[in-house]
Amino acid sequence: MILLAAFLALLALAAAYDVMMMRIPNLLCGAIAALFAVPASLVPGVPVLWHLAAAGAVLVVGGGLFAFRMMGGGDVKLLAACALWLGMDNMVPMLVAMALSGLVVLLVLMPAQRIARRLQERSEAPAWVPKSLLAKGVPYGVAIAAAAAFVAVRMPSPVWAF
């Protein structure tokens, strides 16, 4: 349960950072990926190659999406780090959950962005307004983190056995 708590805490931090700054630090994505070394090396029964294959597949596809400006670089790295934890078996539930949570983020964010832009035009926007409310993009790291958390707490896996 310690690993699950650490994974969820890092996901929450990545989501919060994405909302506030519209970027996900490499350090957070690296920490999520590096933390996987604990169950990979100490827990018997973890199919490490399947987890590495999931992360590699996400990096390849995500790299293509990034090249066509369809996905941010931080989002690709966060998704790959999450794929490393969740493994190939959980990628379909992860992608479905990510699409649904992305829709929720979009539906919540669009009206908030509209209000924040109007306040900014009138010079009434407070200084503490998150960048995600003033940007044209969507902090998709929130959807990735929510989906990864949703799948992680429901997956029966030896990864969390440590």
C-alpha positions, 0 to 999 in steps of 0.5 A: 500500500505504500507504493500505491500511496506514493504513486497516487501522491505523485499523480496528484502533484502532477495534476495540480502542477498541470492545472496551475502551470500548464506543464508537468515537470520532468522530475515528477514523470521521472519520479513516477517511473523510477519508483517502479524500480521498487516492485520491479526488483523486489516483488516476485511475479511482476511481469516487468517486460510487459510493463516496459512494453506498455511504456515503450508503446505509449512513448512511440505513439505519444511521440507521434502525437507530440510531433503533430502537436496533438499532445503535450510532451509532459502529457506523453511522459506522464502517460508513459510513466503511468503505463510503466506502472499499469502494464500492458494488461491495463492499457485499454481500461486506462485509455477508456478512463482517460478519455472519459476523464478528459471529457469531464475536464473539458466540460468543467474547464471550458466555462471556467476559461470563458469567465477567466478570459472575460475577467482578464479582458476587463483587467479584473482577473486576480493574479492567482488565476491558474494558467490553465484558465487563461490558456487555450489548451487543456491540462490533460495531465489531470485526465491522465492522472485521474485515469491512472489513479482509477485503474491503479486502485482497481487493478489486482496486481503484484505491483502493489504487493510491496 
